[in-house]
């Protein structure tokens, strides 16, 4: 047996249609933001992969921090879109373990030191 609320309490057609349009626009914006964050992750990981041989330690640390920040923002956006499992994204983007280890770390800015 199912229980339904009275028809007097259910939304009328015009309100439901407006809600659907609004929800569609919100979903579209979330998907667009997710795509932009994905591009930032690709760019940051490409910059990290482009480091060859002996590079200055501070340059490598800065690039690693930027990649970790981009991946962290991407994971947050994925969760906003309802995608809770990040294992697929880690495999798909080839996110290195050294970047994963830095996710969510709050670093001091040089002016705060």
C-alpha positions in Angstrom: 0.0 0.0 0.0 1.4 3.4 -0.9 0.5 6.7 0.8 0.3 9.8 -1.3 -0.2 13.4 0.0 -3.5 15.0 -0.8 -3.7 16.6 -4.3 -4.4 20.0 -2.6 -0.8 19.9 -1.2 0.9 18.8 -4.4 2.4 21.6 -6.7 0.3 22.7 -9.6 1.6 22.3 -13.2 3.0 25.8 -13.6 5.1 25.6 -10.5 6.4 22.2 -11.4 7.4 23.4 -14.9 9.2 26.4 -13.5 11.1 24.2 -11.0 12.1 21.8 -13.8 13.5 24.7 -15.9 15.4 26.0 -12.9 16.7 22.6 -12.0 17.8 22.1 -15.6 19.7 25.4 -15.6 21.4 24.5 -12.3 22.4 21.1 -13.6 23.8 22.7 -16.7 25.9 25.2 -14.7 27.2 22.4 -12.5 28.2 20.3 -15.5 29.9 23.3 -17.1 31.8 24.0 -13.9 32.9 20.4 -13.7 34.2 20.6 -17.3 36.2 23.8 -16.5 37.7 22.2 -13.4 38.6 19.1 -15.4 40.5 21.3 -17.9 42.4 22.9 -15.0 43.4 19.5 -13.7 44.6 18.4 -17.2 46.6 21.6 -17.5 48.2 21.3 -14.0 49.1 17.7 -14.5 50.6 18.5 -17.9 52.8 21.2 -16.3 53.8 18.6 -13.6 54.6 16.0 -16.3 56.6 18.6 -18.3 59.2 18.9 -15.4 62.2 17.1 -16.6 65.4 16.1 -14.9 66.9 18.4 -12.2 64.6 21.3 -11.5 64.7 23.7 -8.6 63.0 22.1 -5.6 60.9 25.2 -4.9 59.6 25.2 -8.5 58.6 21.5 -8.3 56.9 22.1 -4.9 54.9 25.1 -6.4 53.8 23.0 -9.4 52.8 20.1 -7.1 50.8 22.5 -4.9 49.0 24.0 -7.9 48.2 20.5 -9.2 46.9 19.4 -5.8 44.7 22.6 -5.5 43.3 22.0 -9.0 42.5 18.3 -8.2 41.0 19.2 -4.8 38.7 21.8 -6.5 37.8 19.2 -9.1 36.9 16.6 -6.5 34.7 19.1 -4.7 32.9 20.0 -7.9 32.4 16.3 -8.6 30.7 15.9 -5.2 28.5 18.9 -5.9 27.4 17.1 -9.1 26.6 13.9 -7.1 29.7 11.9 -8.1 31.0 10.6 -4.8 33.6 8.1 -5.9 36.9 9.7 -7.1 38.7 6.5 -8.1 37.5 6.7 -11.7 38.7 10.3 -12.0 42.1 9.3 -10.5 42.5 6.6 -13.1 41.1 8.6 -16.0 43.3 11.7 -15.4 46.3 9.7 -14.2 46.6 11.7 -11.0 50.0 10.8 -9.4 50.1 9.7 -5.8 52.3 12.6 -4.8 49.5 14.9 -5.9 46.8 12.8 -4.1 48.9 13.0 -0.8 48.7 16.8 -0.9 44.9 17.1 -1.3 43.2 19.4 1.1 46.4 20.7 2.7 46.2 24.4 3.7 49.5 26.0 3.0 50.8 29.3 4.3 51.3 32.0 1.8 54.8 33.5 1.6 53.6 36.8 3.1 52.3 34.9 6.3 55.7 33.2 7.0 
